[in-house]
């Protein structure tokens, strides 16, 4: 059950991540440029994947804290996406 919850959160994180990268917001464009210099064109996706994989590994070991932390991380991403898309100042 833990892995399923983390998987659903991971799908949501990747969807929000892609939407934010495709938004062409100046802040996101600057961050994307920095990631490209260090990790290549798909560096932010790789970091997102490694966080998901680590959370799933810890959840498979029965660690409820992995589920809680990854869920909080998903909520933080959701809040950032909300601010980015609905704060039109």
Secondary structure, DSSP 4 states (H G I P E B T S, - for coil): -HHHHHHHHHHHHHHHHHHHHTT--HHHHHHHHHHHHHH-TTHHHHHHHHHHHHHHHHHHTT-HHHHHHHHHHHHHHHHHHHHHHH---
